[in-house]
Amino acid sequence: MPVLEQYCCVSVQGWIASVRGGSFSSQGKHITSSCSLVAFNTDQAGGMVGLTSVNPASDGKWTVTQISCHADLVTDLDFSPFDDYLLATCSADETVKLWRVCDPAQDQCSDAEVTLSPADGRLELVLFHPAASELLAVASVRGLQVWDVTRDTALTGKHTPVCARFSLVFSYFTLMHLCLQMRQQEVRLWDSRKLSSSLTDLSLLLSVSHCLTDLSTRGTALVPKLALDVSCCEVLRLLQLTDNFIVPISYQVPRKDFHADLYPDTVGHTPAMTAEDWWKGENKQVLSSQRSEASTSSSPLSTPSSSAAPSRSPSSTSGLSSGFLPSPSPSQSSRAIQNMLGPSSKFRHIQGAVLHRDTHITNLRGLHLTTPGECDGFCANGQRVAVPLAIAGGQIAVFELSQPGKLPDTALPTIQNSVNVADFCWDPFDTHKLVVAGDDAKIRVWQIPKGGLTETLTEPECVLRGHTEKIYSIKFQPHASGLLASSSYDLTVRLWNLGTGEEVKRLSGHQDQIFGIAWSPDGKLLATVCKDGKVRLYDPRKSTLPIQEGPGPEGHRGARVVWVCDGKYLLVSGFDSRSERQLYLFSAESLASGSVASVPADVSPSTLIPFYDPDTSVLILTGKGDTRVYTYEILPEAPYFMECSSFHSSEPHKGLCFLPKTECDVRDVEVARAIRLGKSTIEPVAFRVPRVKKEFFQDDVFPETAVWWEASLTAAAWLSGSNGQHRKISLQPKDMMPVSEAPKEVPVRKYLPSSVYLEEKTDEQKKEELLSAMVAKLGNREDPLPQASCEGVDEDEWARYLAQVVVMGAQVVAQAFARALRQEFNYEHLFKVNDKTVGGSFYIQSKVVWAKERLDEELSIQQQHHPKPPEQQQQQT
């Protein structure tokens, strides 16, 4: 039915997320579907199979779970046509297993109901018989076998030479084996009850047509007819398995009511015969099930095991497009288009721009460009920037943002940390306090004098000792003043009270290098991401061991973690098994279930460093040495990630460090302000949202922001169990009105509606309009002529002007007459004296008279030799 292609509906909101499609090569299906469930291959190590439902739950979301089916990768899988919850899988471990699965939200059985061992090498294909119950066909690289799963024995088999590719198709009485040998495409037809020789074979050239999609396809599956939504005239539904999603593609016919011609009787859920009957030679077909809007909610022919088949109510495919209705209203059309294109972010056109050169700090020399991967490279607050230098002794330069310009070529005052810098950060509640972690497992606290560094600092304010190995990273608690967390090579995370200089907590449970740590927005929990592939969650005041842990990024190059969506989710930037940069989103309530969504970025050796703005839910990421800055809006529901415009710089940068929200120019709709560290410059970068009415305060992108640069409680109060909360302020200037309160402008129609032009008119109306248009173009005939308004001239002046015109006209006529004589009679000698003597003109006149006389004589002679007829003579007379 090719005409259905123009009625294909794909809704981004209906995509099934949290899917990691397998990319390995096999001859079988990577995805299959029953009326209730969808099974698919995953990229997890071992024989893991993903499971989800065909239709979403009552909340409009899908639950995705995984089942460990085999010891090696799963090569093919198939649902029973008579039981929506009976799944057959075959694997490279040379076994076939039958699984009694249940809904994804329930606990799955860990043991298979039936295990078959064909002992025929690596198994490639498995397929249920479409009419006989408990009859299964299994194919390997050596041949085909037919199994009765109740007997746990093979009924018969056929061995053929090893093929590069084959597919298996069951008929009611024949078995077709498609084989590709020696680069030749060949089709063989077998009688499954007599496999000693093929009935016939045919060599053919397959014609392949391409269906181009935006996503890389890992596999496709058709949803059974009984699961379609007939209320919106859905005639076909295809499931496309990609790297991160299962995309339901619905094919609908634009009809309003149920049409029986679109839904002929289809096969039901009751088998026509048993495996034993089929082996004896019986051939029966499955009874048909009528499709109608009244009877589609449950099939009378369904078995009890298939009673959970979904109904065909309009809400059963809420994740898909609702179909095409005749003559939709404008609001319905806009909603339909939005469903087709998916949700859009109001920050999708965000623009990053480097501010004017007058705000830059230039002529930076001797920067340390090889800081550890866990370090951001530099740090900044609203007043100053700290940059490590490639000078012995771990020196750090501090520059005041209020003093831009070119730095002198002479040496600058620095902080001498005495050891190489591992990580450093500013105290969020004290812009003069810089905390530096070194390679010697010590943390030094430095106090910067007001006005900036005027001399080199050699003595820190205090030194924190406790770690036994090099420190990875340090992070301040977002609410309690003087409370610091640090991670180290000794595989511990320790909390420090800067007021007393003592270690107050020690967290354990890590098995390898700790890539990153992050405090929750409320300051209660601490999240870590580790090289052992785990994401852990701690409640430091209750336990030194993690309260939750789950699978994290598979790559071992590095990772970062940050809290998003008011602390409901954890976002981890890391690497996948192919060393490609990925973004993962984890639910903070269920880390063990794995990521709920993931987005690929690109291929680069540096880890993406995330910055999250809780006011706008905008995520900005970049890596060391990158030239591109990624921007996403994070949503607490599917599709979770909405990509926005990227910012590109002309040269690679060391990184970005973001300033407090009060540094943004809200009049220019600037939602974020960052400091960019280049090879020899420090440049402010503004991220703006383009808006039309900039004279109003854009309160939809500038909600009240938390004053996170002010502490809400002390470290001692937090350790004792208290929790703080930041106060919030408005960024609205006093002289600006919110755009939500701006007076609404009355829309002015610039052009006439199309109905005016499309209105049918009679011929008389058209003539009248044409005549009116011509009259209007010519103007009123009773109006005075334009020349009537001109002023007159003196009579003497007019006479002189007229005499000049007559003389000029006579000269022109004479010259023309002379030219004609010269061309006609070749009387050149008549004009030789015209411009030499005064009497030339008289001579010309006499010659002209003489020439005219000669011409008259010549004409009279011709008339004598050739007289005219009498009729012409009478007329001439």
FENZI-V859770 format. One record per residue. RES is the residue in one letter. D_CENTER is the distance of its C-alpha to the mean C-alpha in whole Angstrom. Layout:
[[RES & D_CENTER] [RES & D_CENTER]]
//
This chain:
[[M & 31] [P & 29] [V & 29] [L & 26] [E & 23] [Q & 23] [Y & 23] [C & 20] [C & 18] [V & 15] [S & 14] [V & 11] [Q & 13] [G & 15] [W & 13] [I & 15] [A & 14] [S & 16] [V & 17] [R & 17] [G & 18] [G & 21] [S & 21] [F & 25] [S & 27] [S & 29] [Q & 31] [G & 30] [K & 27] [H & 24] [I & 24] [T & 26] [S & 27] [S & 30] [C & 30] [S & 30] [L & 28] [V & 25] [A & 26] [F & 24] [N & 24] [T & 22] [D & 22] [Q & 25] [A & 28] [G & 31] [G & 31] [M & 28] [V & 27] [G & 24] [L & 25] [T & 24] [S & 25] [V & 24] [N & 24] [P & 23] [A & 25] [S & 27] [D & 25] [G & 22] [K & 20] [W & 21] [T & 23] [V & 22] [T & 25] [Q & 26] [I & 30] [S & 32] [C & 33] [H & 35] [A & 36] [D & 34] [L & 31] [V & 30] [T & 31] [D & 31] [L & 31] [D & 32] [F & 33] [S & 36] [P & 37] [F & 39] [D & 38] [D & 34] [Y & 35] [L & 36] [L & 34] [A & 35] [T & 34] [C & 35] [S & 35] [A & 36] [D & 38] [E & 40] [T & 40] [V & 39] [K & 39] [L & 38] [W & 37] [R & 37] [V & 34] [C & 33] [D & 31] [P & 28] [A & 29] [Q & 32] [D & 34] [Q & 34] [C & 37] [S & 37] [D & 40] [A & 40] [E & 42] [V & 43] [T & 43] [L & 44] [S & 45] [P & 45] [A & 46] [D & 45] [G & 43] [R & 39] [L & 38] [E & 35] [L & 35] [V & 36] [L & 37] [F & 38] [H & 41] [P & 40] [A & 44] [A & 46] [S & 45] [E & 44] [L & 44] [L & 42] [A & 41] [V & 40] [A & 40] [S & 40] [V & 40] [R & 44] [G & 44] [L & 44] [Q & 45] [V & 46] [W & 46] [D & 48] [V & 46] [T & 49] [R & 51] [D & 49] [T & 50] [A & 49] [L & 51] [T & 51] [G & 49] [K & 49] [H & 48] [T & 47] [P & 46] [V & 43] [C & 40] [A & 37] [R & 35] [F & 36] [S & 35] [L & 37] [V & 38] [F & 40] [S & 43] [Y & 45] [F & 48] [T & 46] [L & 44] [M & 42] [H & 41] [L & 39] [C & 39] [L & 38] [Q & 41] [M & 42] [R & 39] [Q & 40] [Q & 39] [E & 41] [V & 42] [R & 45] [L & 46] [W & 48] [D & 50] [S & 49] [R & 52] [K & 54] [L & 51] [S & 54] [S & 53] [S & 50] [L & 51] [T & 50] [D & 47] [L & 45] [S & 43] [L & 41] [L & 38] [L & 34] [S & 32] [V & 29] [S & 26] [H & 23] [C & 20] [L & 17] [T & 13] [D & 10] [L & 10] [S & 13] [T & 16] [R & 19] [G & 21] [T & 21] [A & 24] [L & 26] [V & 26] [P & 30] [K & 32] [L & 33] [A & 30] [L & 28] [D & 28] [V & 31] [S & 31] [C & 28] [C & 30] [E & 27] [V & 29] [L & 26] [R & 23] [L & 22] [L & 20] [Q & 17] [L & 17] [T & 14] [D & 14] [N & 12] [F & 13] [I & 15] [V & 14] [P & 17] [I & 18] [S & 21] [Y & 23] [Q & 25] [V & 28] [P & 29] [R & 32] [K & 33] [D & 36] [F & 36] [H & 37] [A & 39] [D & 39] [L & 35] [Y & 36] [P & 39] [D & 41] [T & 39] [V & 40] [G & 40] [H & 40] [T & 44] [P & 45] [A & 48] [M & 50] [T & 50] [A & 49] [E & 53] [D & 54] [W & 51] [W & 53] [K & 56] [G & 55] [E & 54] [N & 51] [K & 50] [Q & 47] [V & 45] [L & 46] [S & 43] [S & 42] [Q & 42] [R & 38] [S & 39] [E & 37] [A & 40] [S & 40] [T & 37] [S & 37] [S & 39] [S & 40] [P & 44] [L & 44] [S & 42] [T & 43] [P & 43] [S & 40] [S & 38] [S & 39] [A & 36] [A & 34] [P & 31] [S & 33] [R & 32] [S & 31] [P & 29] [S & 27] [S & 27] [T & 24] [S & 22] [G & 19] [L & 19] [S & 19] [S & 23] [G & 24] [F & 25] [L & 28] [P & 31] [S & 31] [P & 28] [S & 29] [P & 27] [S & 25] [Q & 25] [S & 23] [S & 21] [R & 20] [A & 19] [I & 17] [Q & 15] [N & 15] [M & 14] [L & 11] [G & 10] [P & 11] [S & 10] [S & 11] [K & 14] [F & 13] [R & 10] [H & 13] [I & 15] [Q & 17] [G & 19] [A & 22] [V & 25] [L & 28] [H & 31] [R & 33] [D & 36] [T & 34] [H & 34] [I & 36] [T & 37] [N & 39] [L & 38] [R & 39] [G & 40] [L & 36] [H & 36] [L & 32] [T & 33] [T & 32] [P & 32] [G & 28] [E & 28] [C & 29] [D & 27] [G & 29] [F & 31] [C & 31] [A & 31] [N & 33] [G & 33] [Q & 37] [R & 36] [V & 34] [A & 36] [V & 35] [P & 37] [L & 39] [A & 40] [I & 44] [A & 46] [G & 46] [G & 42] [Q & 43] [I & 40] [A & 40] [V & 40] [F & 39] [E & 39] [L & 36] [S & 39] [Q & 41] [P & 38] [G & 40] [K & 41] [L & 42] [P & 46] [D & 46] [T & 49] [A & 48] [L & 46] [P & 47] [T & 45] [I & 45] [Q & 46] [N & 45] [S & 47] [V & 45] [N & 41] [V & 38] [A & 36] [D & 34] [F & 35] [C & 34] [W & 35] [D & 37] [P & 35] [F & 38] [D & 40] [T & 39] [H & 42] [K & 41] [L & 39] [V & 39] [V & 39] [A & 39] [G & 41] [D & 41] [D & 45] [A & 43] [K & 44] [I & 42] [R & 44] [V & 44] [W & 44] [Q & 45] [I & 44] [P & 47] [K & 47] [G & 46] [G & 44] [L & 46] [T & 49] [E & 51] [T & 49] [L & 49] [T & 50] [E & 51] [P & 48] [E & 49] [C & 49] [V & 47] [L & 46] [R & 47] [G & 46] [H & 44] [T & 45] [E & 42] [K & 40] [I & 38] [Y & 34] [S & 32] [I & 34] [K & 32] [F & 34] [Q & 34] [P & 33] [H & 36] [A & 39] [S & 40] [G & 41] [L & 40] [L & 38] [A & 36] [S & 36] [S & 35] [S & 37] [Y & 38] [D & 41] [L & 38] [T & 38] [V & 37] [R & 40] [L & 40] [W & 42] [N & 44] [L & 44] [G & 47] [T & 49] [G & 48] [E & 48] [E & 45] [V & 45] [K & 43] [R & 42] [L & 39] [S & 39] [G & 37] [H & 35] [Q & 36] [D & 34] [Q & 33] [I & 31] [F & 28] [G & 27] [I & 28] [A & 27] [W & 29] [S & 28] [P & 28] [D & 31] [G & 33] [K & 34] [L & 32] [L & 31] [A & 28] [T & 28] [V & 26] [C & 29] [K & 29] [D & 30] [G & 27] [K & 27] [V & 26] [R & 29] [L & 30] [Y & 33] [D & 36] [P & 38] [R & 41] [K & 41] [S & 41] [T & 40] [L & 38] [P & 35] [I & 35] [Q & 31] [E & 30] [G & 27] [P & 25] [G & 23] [P & 21] [E & 23] [G & 23] [H & 26] [R & 25] [G & 24] [A & 22] [R & 22] [V & 22] [V & 22] [W & 22] [V & 20] [C & 20] [D & 24] [G & 24] [K & 23] [Y & 20] [L & 21] [L & 18] [V & 19] [S & 17] [G & 19] [F & 19] [D & 19] [S & 22] [R & 21] [S & 21] [E & 17] [R & 16] [Q & 14] [L & 13] [Y & 15] [L & 16] [F & 20] [S & 22] [A & 25] [E & 27] [S & 26] [L & 25] [A & 27] [S & 25] [G & 22] [S & 19] [V & 17] [A & 13] [S & 12] [V & 9] [P & 10] [A & 11] [D & 13] [V & 17] [S & 19] [P & 23] [S & 22] [T & 21] [L & 18] [I & 20] [P & 18] [F & 19] [Y & 19] [D & 20] [P & 22] [D & 22] [T & 19] [S & 17] [V & 15] [L & 14] [I & 15] [L & 16] [T & 17] [G & 20] [K & 23] [G & 24] [D & 20] [T & 20] [R & 16] [V & 15] [Y & 12] [T & 11] [Y & 10] [E & 11] [I & 13] [L & 14] [P & 17] [E & 16] [A & 13] [P & 10] [Y & 11] [F & 8] [M & 7] [E & 5] [C & 8] [S & 10] [S & 12] [F & 16] [H & 17] [S & 21] [S & 24] [E & 25] [P & 24] [H & 25] [K & 26] [G & 24] [L & 23] [C & 25] [F & 25] [L & 28] [P & 29] [K & 27] [T & 31] [E & 30] [C & 28] [D & 29] [V & 28] [R & 30] [D & 27] [V & 24] [E & 23] [V & 22] [A & 22] [R & 24] [A & 24] [I & 27] [R & 26] [L & 28] [G & 29] [K & 31] [S & 34] [T & 33] [I & 31] [E & 29] [P & 28] [V & 24] [A & 23] [F & 20] [R & 20] [V & 19] [P & 20] [R & 22] [V & 25] [K & 28] [K & 28] [E & 32] [F & 31] [F & 29] [Q & 26] [D & 27] [D & 23] [V & 22] [F & 25] [P & 26] [E & 29] [T & 29] [A & 30] [V & 33] [W & 32] [W & 34] [E & 37] [A & 39] [S & 39] [L & 42] [T & 43] [A & 43] [A & 46] [A & 45] [W & 42] [L & 44] [S & 46] [G & 43] [S & 42] [N & 39] [G & 38] [Q & 36] [H & 35] [R & 36] [K & 33] [I & 34] [S & 33] [L & 31] [Q & 32] [P & 35] [K & 38] [D & 38] [M & 35] [M & 34] [P & 31] [V & 29] [S & 29] [E & 33] [A & 33] [P & 35] [K & 33] [E & 34] [V & 36] [P & 33] [V & 36] [R & 35] [K & 35] [Y & 36] [L & 38] [P & 36] [S & 36] [S & 39] [V & 41] [Y & 40] [L & 40] [E & 43] [E & 46] [K & 49] [T & 53] [D & 54] [E & 57] [Q & 54] [K & 52] [K & 56] [E & 56] [E & 53] [L & 53] [L & 57] [S & 56] [A & 53] [M & 56] [V & 58] [A & 56] [K & 55] [L & 59] [G & 59] [N & 63] [R & 66] [E & 68] [D & 67] [P & 69] [L & 68] [P & 66] [Q & 69] [A & 72] [S & 70] [C & 71] [E & 74] [G & 77] [V & 79] [D & 83] [E & 85] [D & 86] [E & 83] [W & 82] [A & 85] [R & 85] [Y & 81] [L & 82] [A & 85] [Q & 82] [V & 80] [V & 83] [V & 84] [M & 81] [G & 81] [A & 84] [Q & 83] [V & 80] [V & 82] [A & 84] [Q & 82] [A & 80] [F & 84] [A & 85] [R & 82] [A & 82] [L & 86] [R & 85] [Q & 82] [E & 84] [F & 88] [N & 87] [Y & 90] [E & 88] [H & 92] [L & 92] [F & 89] [K & 90] [V & 93] [N & 90] [D & 89] [K & 92] [T & 95] [V & 95] [G & 97] [G & 94] [S & 93] [F & 97] [Y & 97] [I & 94] [Q & 95] [S & 98] [K & 96] [V & 94] [V & 97] [W & 99] [A & 95] [K & 95] [E & 99] [R & 98] [L & 95] [D & 97] [E & 100] [E & 98] [L & 96] [S & 100] [I & 101] [Q & 98] [Q & 99] [Q & 102] [H & 101] [H & 98] [P & 100] [K & 97] [P & 98] [P & 100] [E & 97] [Q & 95] [Q & 99] [Q & 99] [Q & 96] [Q & 96] [T & 100]]
//
